[in-house]
Amino acid sequence: MPAITISREIGSKGDTIAEQAASRLGFHLVDKNTIEKVFRQYGFVDFEETYDESGFWARFDPHRAEMISMLNKVINAMVQHGNVVLLGRGGFAVLKGYADVLNVRIQAPFALRVQRVMESRVFASQLKAEEFVNDSDRLRRDFVNSMYSERWDSLSAFDLVIDTGKIPPKMAVDWLKEAMYRISHLELDDAQTTRSIKVDPVLADSVAQVLDEQPV
């Protein structure tokens, strides 16, 4: 059940690449909103607010531990369902070691990322835009570094690293499609794959309901 995880820097066009790759492959796009729908079915109505809270993932908190456990279960259930592009959420760290998962990082030079966010948002100055990009990087780094043994910015954790300062999104999507075609034709009999993931049947049903409601 092949899957792609995409970790991206803000302003790198990672969201665009994830959306287009899912469309080209006929996969489900799993982002924060998708995961939030499952969380709400389990009573985590404050998922979005908590997820975006500054410093939440870097401190000890019983609610944090509960959310981490649930998030990992949901990610595993999404991937076990099959044919998904998982955007962010530390997916590359949760799913490392599976031979049928392609872990991708999308990045770009800092100055270019600042320029891109200034084109899509209104800032009082370039300095404010730079602070926004730095804050985004810090939040994503805190989230992954505090939850997993992998570092968010460790390139060795990824199968493919794409710099959109040089590689346009269309070419990146072409690469992802070709890579998934190759993975789907590999002999994986002796390798660990997502088929081995065990998922609670109730959670599997919730995930299937959310994903099946999505247009593909």
DRENPA-3360 file (N, C-alpha, C; in nm, 2 decimals, always signed):
BEGIN
1 = MPAITISR = +0.09/-0.12/+0.00/+0.00/+0.00/+0.00/+0.09/+0.12/+0.00 ~ +0.14/+0.16/-0.11/+0.24/+0.27/-0.12/+0.19/+0.40/-0.07 ~ +0.28/+0.48/-0.02/+0.25/+0.61/+0.04/+0.37/+0.71/+0.02 ~ +0.34/+0.84/+0.02/+0.44/+0.94/+0.02/+0.42/+1.03/+0.14 ~ +0.53/+1.06/+0.21/+0.53/+1.16/+0.31/+0.61/+1.28/+0.26 ~ +0.55/+1.40/+0.28/+0.62/+1.52/+0.24/+0.64/+1.61/+0.36 ~ +0.76/+1.64/+0.39/+0.80/+1.73/+0.49/+0.85/+1.86/+0.41 ~ +0.80/+1.98/+0.45/+0.83/+2.09/+0.37/+0.86/+2.22/+0.46;
9 = EIGSKGDT = +0.94/+2.30/+0.41/+0.96/+2.43/+0.47/+0.85/+2.53/+0.42 ~ +0.81/+2.62/+0.50/+0.71/+2.72/+0.45/+0.77/+2.80/+0.34 ~ +0.69/+2.83/+0.23/+0.75/+2.90/+0.12/+0.82/+2.82/+0.02 ~ +0.82/+2.68/+0.04/+0.90/+2.60/-0.05/+0.81/+2.54/-0.16 ~ +0.68/+2.57/-0.16/+0.58/+2.51/-0.25/+0.55/+2.36/-0.22 ~ +0.58/+2.32/-0.10/+0.56/+2.18/-0.07/+0.41/+2.14/-0.07 ~ +0.33/+2.24/-0.03/+0.18/+2.21/-0.03/+0.13/+2.19/-0.17 ~ +0.18/+2.27/-0.26/+0.14/+2.26/-0.40/+0.18/+2.13/-0.46;
17 = IAEQAASR = +0.31/+2.09/-0.43/+0.36/+1.97/-0.48/+0.28/+1.85/-0.43 ~ +0.25/+1.85/-0.30/+0.17/+1.74/-0.24/+0.03/+1.73/-0.30 ~ -0.03/+1.84/-0.32/-0.17/+1.84/-0.38/-0.16/+1.79/-0.52 ~ -0.07/+1.84/-0.60/-0.06/+1.80/-0.74/-0.02/+1.65/-0.76 ~ +0.07/+1.61/-0.67/+0.12/+1.47/-0.67/+0.00/+1.37/-0.64 ~ -0.08/+1.41/-0.54/-0.19/+1.33/-0.50/-0.29/+1.32/-0.62 ~ -0.31/+1.43/-0.68/-0.40/+1.43/-0.80/-0.35/+1.35/-0.91 ~ -0.22/+1.36/-0.94/-0.16/+1.29/-1.06/-0.17/+1.14/-1.03;
25 = LGFHLVDK = -0.14/+1.10/-0.90/-0.13/+0.96/-0.87/-0.27/+0.89/-0.84 ~ -0.37/+0.98/-0.82/-0.50/+0.93/-0.77/-0.50/+0.88/-0.63 ~ -0.41/+0.95/-0.55/-0.40/+0.92/-0.41/-0.48/+1.02/-0.32 ~ -0.51/+0.98/-0.20/-0.57/+1.07/-0.10/-0.47/+1.16/-0.05 ~ -0.50/+1.29/-0.04/-0.41/+1.39/+0.03/-0.45/+1.40/+0.17 ~ -0.35/+1.36/+0.26/-0.38/+1.37/+0.40/-0.30/+1.49/+0.46 ~ -0.37/+1.59/+0.51/-0.31/+1.70/+0.57/-0.37/+1.72/+0.71 ~ -0.34/+1.84/+0.77/-0.39/+1.86/+0.90/-0.54/+1.86/+0.91;
33 = NTIEKVFR = -0.61/+1.91/+0.81/-0.75/+1.91/+0.82/-0.81/+1.77/+0.81 ~ -0.75/+1.68/+0.73/-0.79/+1.55/+0.72/-0.78/+1.48/+0.85 ~ -0.66/+1.49/+0.92/-0.64/+1.43/+1.04/-0.73/+1.48/+1.15 ~ -0.76/+1.61/+1.14/-0.85/+1.68/+1.24/-0.99/+1.61/+1.24 ~ -1.04/+1.58/+1.12/-1.17/+1.52/+1.11/-1.17/+1.38/+1.19 ~ -1.07/+1.31/+1.19/-1.06/+1.18/+1.26/-1.05/+1.21/+1.41 ~ -0.97/+1.31/+1.45/-0.95/+1.35/+1.59/-1.09/+1.39/+1.65 ~ -1.16/+1.46/+1.57/-1.29/+1.51/+1.63/-1.39/+1.40/+1.65;
41 = QYGFVDFE = -1.38/+1.29/+1.57/-1.47/+1.18/+1.60/-1.43/+1.11/+1.73 ~ -1.31/+1.13/+1.78/-1.27/+1.07/+1.91/-1.27/+1.17/+2.02 ~ -1.33/+1.29/+2.00/-1.35/+1.38/+2.11/-1.24/+1.49/+2.12 ~ -1.14/+1.49/+2.03/-1.03/+1.59/+2.04/-1.07/+1.71/+1.96 ~ -1.16/+1.78/+2.02/-1.22/+1.90/+1.94/-1.13/+2.02/+1.94 ~ -1.02/+2.01/+2.02/-0.93/+2.13/+2.02/-0.80/+2.10/+1.95 ~ -0.81/+2.00/+1.86/-0.68/+1.96/+1.79/-0.61/+2.07/+1.72 ~ -0.69/+2.15/+1.64/-0.62/+2.25/+1.56/-0.56/+2.36/+1.65;
49 = ETYDESGF = -0.63/+2.40/+1.75/-0.58/+2.50/+1.84/-0.46/+2.45/+1.91 ~ -0.46/+2.33/+1.96/-0.35/+2.27/+2.04/-0.23/+2.25/+1.95 ~ -0.26/+2.20/+1.83/-0.15/+2.17/+1.73/-0.07/+2.30/+1.70 ~ -0.14/+2.41/+1.69/-0.07/+2.53/+1.65/-0.02/+2.61/+1.76 ~ -0.04/+2.57/+1.89/+0.00/+2.64/+2.00/+0.15/+2.65/+2.02 ~ +0.20/+2.76/+2.03/+0.35/+2.78/+2.04/+0.40/+2.71/+2.16 ~ +0.50/+2.63/+2.15/+0.57/+2.56/+2.26/+0.50/+2.44/+2.31 ~ +0.38/+2.40/+2.26/+0.31/+2.29/+2.31/+0.38/+2.16/+2.30;
57 = WARFDPHR = +0.44/+2.14/+2.18/+0.51/+2.01/+2.15/+0.65/+2.00/+2.22 ~ +0.70/+2.11/+2.27/+0.83/+2.11/+2.33/+0.83/+2.09/+2.48 ~ +0.71/+2.08/+2.54/+0.70/+2.07/+2.68/+0.63/+1.95/+2.72 ~ +0.65/+1.90/+2.85/+0.58/+1.79/+2.90/+0.44/+1.83/+2.94 ~ +0.34/+1.75/+2.89/+0.20/+1.78/+2.93/+0.13/+1.65/+2.90 ~ +0.04/+1.60/+3.00/-0.03/+1.48/+2.98/-0.12/+1.48/+2.85 ~ -0.18/+1.60/+2.82/-0.26/+1.61/+2.70/-0.17/+1.60/+2.58 ~ -0.05/+1.65/+2.58/+0.05/+1.63/+2.47/+0.07/+1.48/+2.45;
65 = AEMISMLN = +0.10/+1.41/+2.55/+0.13/+1.27/+2.54/+0.01/+1.19/+2.47 ~ -0.11/+1.23/+2.52/-0.23/+1.17/+2.46/-0.25/+1.20/+2.31 ~ -0.22/+1.32/+2.28/-0.24/+1.36/+2.14/-0.13/+1.30/+2.05 ~ -0.01/+1.29/+2.10/+0.10/+1.22/+2.02/+0.06/+1.08/+1.99 ~ +0.02/+1.01/+2.10/-0.02/+0.87/+2.08/-0.13/+0.85/+1.98 ~ -0.23/+0.94/+1.98/-0.34/+0.93/+1.89/-0.30/+0.97/+1.75 ~ -0.21/+1.07/+1.74/-0.17/+1.12/+1.61/-0.09/+1.01/+1.54 ~ +0.00/+0.94/+1.61/+0.07/+0.82/+1.55/-0.02/+0.71/+1.50;
73 = KVINAMVQ = -0.13/+0.69/+1.58/-0.22/+0.58/+1.54/-0.30/+0.62/+1.42 ~ -0.34/+0.75/+1.41/-0.41/+0.80/+1.29/-0.32/+0.80/+1.17 ~ -0.20/+0.84/+1.18/-0.11/+0.84/+1.07/-0.09/+0.69/+1.02 ~ -0.07/+0.60/+1.11/-0.05/+0.46/+1.07/-0.18/+0.41/+1.00 ~ -0.30/+0.45/+1.05/-0.42/+0.40/+1.00/-0.44/+0.46/+0.86 ~ -0.40/+0.58/+0.84/-0.42/+0.65/+0.71/-0.33/+0.57/+0.60 ~ -0.21/+0.54/+0.64/-0.12/+0.48/+0.55/-0.16/+0.33/+0.53 ~ -0.21/+0.26/+0.63/-0.25/+0.13/+0.61/-0.37/+0.12/+0.52;
81 = HGNVVLLG = -0.45/+0.22/+0.52/-0.56/+0.23/+0.43/-0.52/+0.23/+0.28 ~ -0.40/+0.30/+0.26/-0.33/+0.28/+0.13/-0.35/+0.40/+0.04 ~ -0.25/+0.42/-0.04/-0.25/+0.52/-0.15/-0.27/+0.66/-0.10 ~ -0.18/+0.71/-0.01/-0.20/+0.85/+0.04/-0.07/+0.93/+0.02 ~ -0.09/+1.06/+0.02/+0.02/+1.15/+0.03/+0.00/+1.23/+0.16 ~ +0.09/+1.20/+0.25/+0.08/+1.26/+0.39/+0.17/+1.38/+0.39 ~ +0.10/+1.50/+0.42/+0.17/+1.63/+0.42/+0.20/+1.66/+0.56 ~ +0.33/+1.67/+0.60/+0.37/+1.71/+0.73/+0.34/+1.61/+0.84;
89 = RGGFAVLK = +0.31/+1.66/+0.96/+0.28/+1.59/+1.08/+0.39/+1.49/+1.12 ~ +0.51/+1.51/+1.07/+0.62/+1.42/+1.11/+0.61/+1.28/+1.05 ~ +0.53/+1.27/+0.94/+0.51/+1.14/+0.88/+0.63/+1.06/+0.85 ~ +0.73/+1.13/+0.80/+0.86/+1.06/+0.77/+0.92/+0.99/+0.89 ~ +0.90/+1.05/+1.01/+0.96/+0.99/+1.13/+0.87/+0.87/+1.17 ~ +0.74/+0.88/+1.16/+0.65/+0.78/+1.21/+0.67/+0.65/+1.12 ~ +0.69/+0.68/+0.99/+0.69/+0.57/+0.89/+0.83/+0.53/+0.84 ~ +0.93/+0.57/+0.90/+1.06/+0.53/+0.86/+1.08/+0.38/+0.87;
97 = GYADVLNV = +1.15/+0.33/+0.77/+1.18/+0.18/+0.77/+1.08/+0.10/+0.68 ~ +0.97/+0.16/+0.64/+0.88/+0.09/+0.55/+0.92/+0.10/+0.40 ~ +0.94/-0.01/+0.34/+1.00/-0.01/+0.20/+0.90/+0.05/+0.10 ~ +0.77/+0.05/+0.13/+0.68/+0.11/+0.03/+0.63/+0.25/+0.06 ~ +0.71/+0.32/+0.14/+0.69/+0.46/+0.17/+0.80/+0.54/+0.12 ~ +0.77/+0.65/+0.04/+0.87/+0.74/-0.01/+0.87/+0.86/+0.08 ~ +0.98/+0.89/+0.15/+0.99/+1.01/+0.24/+1.06/+1.12/+0.16 ~ +0.99/+1.23/+0.15/+1.04/+1.34/+0.06/+1.04/+1.47/+0.15;
105 = RIQAPFAL = +1.15/+1.55/+0.12/+1.16/+1.68/+0.18/+1.16/+1.78/+0.07 ~ +1.08/+1.89/+0.09/+1.08/+2.00/-0.01/+1.13/+2.12/+0.07 ~ +1.23/+2.19/+0.01/+1.29/+2.30/+0.07/+1.33/+2.41/-0.04 ~ +1.38/+2.52/+0.01/+1.42/+2.63/-0.08/+1.50/+2.73/+0.00 ~ +1.58/+2.81/-0.07/+1.66/+2.91/+0.00/+1.58/+3.00/+0.08 ~ +1.63/+3.05/+0.20/+1.55/+3.13/+0.29/+1.50/+3.25/+0.22 ~ +1.58/+3.33/+0.15/+1.54/+3.45/+0.08/+1.43/+3.43/-0.01 ~ +1.43/+3.32/-0.09/+1.32/+3.29/-0.18/+1.19/+3.25/-0.11;
113 = RVQRVMES = +1.21/+3.18/+0.01/+1.09/+3.15/+0.08/+1.02/+3.28/+0.14 ~ +1.11/+3.37/+0.19/+1.05/+3.50/+0.24/+0.98/+3.57/+0.12 ~ +1.04/+3.57/+0.01/+0.98/+3.64/-0.11/+0.84/+3.58/-0.14 ~ +0.83/+3.45/-0.14/+0.71/+3.38/-0.17/+0.60/+3.40/-0.07 ~ +0.63/+3.40/+0.06/+0.53/+3.43/+0.16/+0.48/+3.57/+0.16 ~ +0.57/+3.66/+0.12/+0.53/+3.80/+0.10/+0.44/+3.82/-0.02 ~ +0.45/+3.73/-0.11/+0.36/+3.74/-0.23/+0.22/+3.68/-0.20 ~ +0.21/+3.60/-0.09/+0.08/+3.54/-0.06/+0.02/+3.59/+0.07;
121 = RVFASQLK = +0.09/+3.67/+0.15/+0.04/+3.73/+0.27/+0.08/+3.88/+0.28 ~ +0.02/+3.95/+0.37/+0.05/+4.09/+0.38/+0.13/+4.11/+0.51 ~ +0.25/+4.17/+0.50/+0.33/+4.19/+0.61/+0.37/+4.34/+0.61 ~ +0.39/+4.39/+0.73/+0.43/+4.53/+0.75/+0.56/+4.57/+0.69 ~ +0.65/+4.47/+0.69/+0.79/+4.49/+0.64/+0.85/+4.35/+0.60 ~ +0.96/+4.36/+0.53/+1.03/+4.23/+0.50/+1.08/+4.16/+0.63 ~ +1.12/+4.25/+0.73/+1.16/+4.19/+0.85/+1.05/+4.11/+0.92 ~ +0.93/+4.15/+0.91/+0.82/+4.08/+0.97/+0.80/+3.94/+0.89;
129 = AEEFVNDS = +0.82/+3.95/+0.76/+0.81/+3.83/+0.68/+0.92/+3.73/+0.72 ~ +1.04/+3.78/+0.74/+1.15/+3.69/+0.78/+1.12/+3.63/+0.92 ~ +1.07/+3.71/+1.01/+1.03/+3.66/+1.14/+0.92/+3.55/+1.13 ~ +0.83/+3.57/+1.04/+0.72/+3.47/+1.02/+0.78/+3.34/+0.97 ~ +0.87/+3.34/+0.87/+0.93/+3.22/+0.82/+1.02/+3.15/+0.93 ~ +1.09/+3.23/+1.00/+1.18/+3.17/+1.11/+1.09/+3.11/+1.22 ~ +0.98/+3.17/+1.25/+0.89/+3.11/+1.35/+0.82/+2.98/+1.30 ~ +0.79/+2.98/+1.17/+0.73/+2.86/+1.12/+0.83/+2.75/+1.12;
137 = DRLRRDFV = +0.96/+2.77/+1.08/+1.06/+2.67/+1.09/+1.08/+2.62/+1.23 ~ +1.08/+2.71/+1.33/+1.10/+2.68/+1.47/+0.99/+2.59/+1.52 ~ +0.86/+2.62/+1.49/+0.75/+2.54/+1.53/+0.75/+2.40/+1.47 ~ +0.79/+2.39/+1.34/+0.80/+2.26/+1.28/+0.91/+2.18/+1.34 ~ +1.02/+2.25/+1.36/+1.14/+2.18/+1.42/+1.10/+2.13/+1.56 ~ +1.04/+2.21/+1.64/+1.00/+2.17/+1.78/+0.91/+2.05/+1.78 ~ +0.81/+2.05/+1.68/+0.72/+1.95/+1.68/+0.78/+1.81/+1.65 ~ +0.87/+1.81/+1.55/+0.93/+1.68/+1.51/+1.04/+1.64/+1.61;
145 = NSMYSERW = +1.13/+1.74/+1.65/+1.24/+1.70/+1.73/+1.19/+1.66/+1.87 ~ +1.08/+1.71/+1.92/+1.04/+1.67/+2.05/+0.96/+1.54/+2.06 ~ +0.91/+1.50/+1.94/+0.82/+1.38/+1.94/+0.90/+1.26/+1.89 ~ +1.00/+1.28/+1.81/+1.07/+1.16/+1.75/+1.22/+1.17/+1.76 ~ +1.28/+1.06/+1.74/+1.43/+1.06/+1.75/+1.49/+1.13/+1.62 ~ +1.41/+1.15/+1.52/+1.46/+1.21/+1.40/+1.46/+1.37/+1.41 ~ +1.55/+1.43/+1.34/+1.55/+1.58/+1.34/+1.47/+1.62/+1.21 ~ +1.39/+1.73/+1.23/+1.31/+1.78/+1.12/+1.40/+1.82/+1.00;
153 = DSLSAFDL = +1.52/+1.87/+1.03/+1.60/+1.92/+0.92/+1.72/+1.83/+0.89 ~ +1.71/+1.70/+0.92/+1.81/+1.60/+0.89/+1.78/+1.54/+0.76 ~ +1.86/+1.58/+0.66/+1.84/+1.53/+0.52/+1.86/+1.38/+0.51 ~ +1.93/+1.32/+0.60/+1.95/+1.17/+0.59/+1.83/+1.09/+0.62 ~ +1.72/+1.16/+0.67/+1.60/+1.09/+0.71/+1.51/+1.08/+0.58 ~ +1.55/+1.13/+0.47/+1.46/+1.13/+0.35/+1.52/+1.06/+0.24 ~ +1.43/+1.00/+0.15/+1.47/+0.93/+0.03/+1.50/+1.03/-0.08 ~ +1.43/+1.14/-0.08/+1.44/+1.24/-0.19/+1.43/+1.38/-0.13;
161 = VIDTGKIP = +1.52/+1.46/-0.16/+1.52/+1.60/-0.12/+1.52/+1.69/-0.24 ~ +1.42/+1.78/-0.25/+1.40/+1.87/-0.36/+1.41/+2.01/-0.33 ~ +1.49/+2.09/-0.39/+1.51/+2.23/-0.37/+1.43/+2.30/-0.48 ~ +1.32/+2.37/-0.44/+1.23/+2.43/-0.54/+1.29/+2.57/-0.59 ~ +1.41/+2.60/-0.54/+1.48/+2.72/-0.59/+1.54/+2.68/-0.73 ~ +1.55/+2.55/-0.75/+1.61/+2.50/-0.88/+1.51/+2.41/-0.95 ~ +1.43/+2.34/-0.88/+1.34/+2.24/-0.94/+1.20/+2.29/-0.93 ~ +1.13/+2.32/-1.05/+0.99/+2.37/-1.04/+0.90/+2.26/-0.99;
169 = PKMAVDWL = +0.78/+2.30/-0.94/+0.69/+2.20/-0.89/+0.65/+2.09/-0.98 ~ +0.63/+2.13/-1.11/+0.58/+2.03/-1.21/+0.69/+1.92/-1.22 ~ +0.81/+1.96/-1.23/+0.92/+1.86/-1.24/+0.92/+1.77/-1.11 ~ +0.91/+1.83/-1.00/+0.91/+1.76/-0.87/+0.79/+1.66/-0.87 ~ +0.67/+1.70/-0.92/+0.56/+1.60/-0.92/+0.59/+1.49/-1.02 ~ +0.66/+1.52/-1.13/+0.70/+1.41/-1.22/+0.79/+1.31/-1.16 ~ +0.88/+1.36/-1.08/+0.98/+1.28/-1.01/+0.91/+1.19/-0.91 ~ +0.81/+1.25/-0.83/+0.74/+1.17/-0.74/+0.66/+1.06/-0.80;
177 = KEAMYRIS = +0.60/+1.09/-0.91/+0.52/+0.99/-0.99/+0.61/+0.88/-1.04 ~ +0.72/+0.91/-1.09/+0.82/+0.81/-1.14/+0.87/+0.72/-1.02 ~ +0.90/+0.79/-0.91/+0.95/+0.71/-0.79/+0.84/+0.62/-0.74 ~ +0.72/+0.66/-0.73/+0.62/+0.57/-0.68/+0.59/+0.46/-0.78 ~ +0.60/+0.48/-0.91/+0.59/+0.37/-1.01/+0.69/+0.27/-0.98 ~ +0.82/+0.31/-0.96/+0.93/+0.22/-0.93/+0.90/+0.14/-0.81 ~ +0.86/+0.21/-0.70/+0.84/+0.14/-0.57/+0.73/+0.04/-0.58 ~ +0.62/+0.07/-0.66/+0.51/-0.02/-0.67/+0.55/-0.15/-0.75;
185 = HLELDDAQ = +0.66/-0.14/-0.82/+0.70/-0.26/-0.90/+0.82/-0.33/-0.83 ~ +0.86/-0.29/-0.72/+0.97/-0.36/-0.65/+0.93/-0.49/-0.59 ~ +1.02/-0.58/-0.58/+0.99/-0.71/-0.51/+1.02/-0.68/-0.36 ~ +0.91/-0.68/-0.28/+0.92/-0.64/-0.14/+0.88/-0.75/-0.04 ~ +0.89/-0.88/-0.09/+0.85/-0.99/-0.01/+0.92/-1.00/+0.13 ~ +1.05/-0.97/+0.13/+1.13/-0.98/+0.25/+1.14/-0.85/+0.33 ~ +1.08/-0.74/+0.28/+1.10/-0.61/+0.34/+0.97/-0.58/+0.42 ~ +1.00/-0.49/+0.52/+0.89/-0.44/+0.60/+0.80/-0.34/+0.52;
193 = TTRSIKVD = +0.68/-0.37/+0.51/+0.59/-0.28/+0.44/+0.47/-0.23/+0.52 ~ +0.39/-0.14/+0.47/+0.28/-0.09/+0.55/+0.17/-0.19/+0.57 ~ +0.18/-0.30/+0.49/+0.08/-0.41/+0.51/+0.09/-0.47/+0.65 ~ +0.20/-0.46/+0.71/+0.22/-0.52/+0.84/+0.17/-0.43/+0.96 ~ +0.12/-0.31/+0.93/+0.07/-0.22/+1.03/-0.06/-0.27/+1.09 ~ -0.07/-0.28/+1.22/-0.20/-0.33/+1.28/-0.28/-0.20/+1.33 ~ -0.40/-0.20/+1.29/-0.49/-0.08/+1.32/-0.61/-0.13/+1.39 ~ -0.65/-0.06/+1.49/-0.78/-0.09/+1.56/-0.89/-0.08/+1.45;
201 = PVLADSVA = -0.98/-0.18/+1.45/-1.09/-0.18/+1.35/-1.18/-0.05/+1.35 ~ -1.21/+0.00/+1.47/-1.29/+0.11/+1.48/-1.22/+0.24/+1.42 ~ -1.09/+0.25/+1.45/-1.01/+0.36/+1.39/-1.00/+0.34/+1.24 ~ -0.98/+0.22/+1.20/-0.97/+0.20/+1.05/-1.10/+0.24/+0.98 ~ -1.22/+0.21/+1.04/-1.35/+0.25/+0.99/-1.36/+0.40/+0.98 ~ -1.31/+0.47/+1.09/-1.32/+0.62/+1.09/-1.24/+0.68/+0.98 ~ -1.11/+0.62/+0.97/-1.02/+0.67/+0.86/-1.08/+0.65/+0.72 ~ -1.13/+0.53/+0.70/-1.19/+0.50/+0.57/-1.31/+0.59/+0.54;
209 = QVLDEQPV = -1.39/+0.63/+0.64/-1.50/+0.72/+0.62/-1.45/+0.85/+0.58 ~ -1.35/+0.91/+0.65/-1.30/+1.04/+0.62/-1.23/+1.04/+0.48 ~ -1.15/+0.94/+0.45/-1.08/+0.94/+0.32/-1.18/+0.92/+0.20 ~ -1.28/+0.83/+0.22/-1.37/+0.80/+0.12/-1.46/+0.92/+0.08 ~ -1.47/+1.01/+0.18/-1.55/+1.14/+0.15/-1.47/+1.24/+0.07 ~ -1.34/+1.22/+0.06/-1.25/+1.31/-0.01/-1.26/+1.28/-0.16 ~ -1.27/+1.39/-0.24/-1.25/+1.37/-0.39/-1.11/+1.33/-0.42 ~ -1.09/+1.24/-0.51/-0.95/+1.19/-0.55/-0.93/+1.22/-0.69;
% end
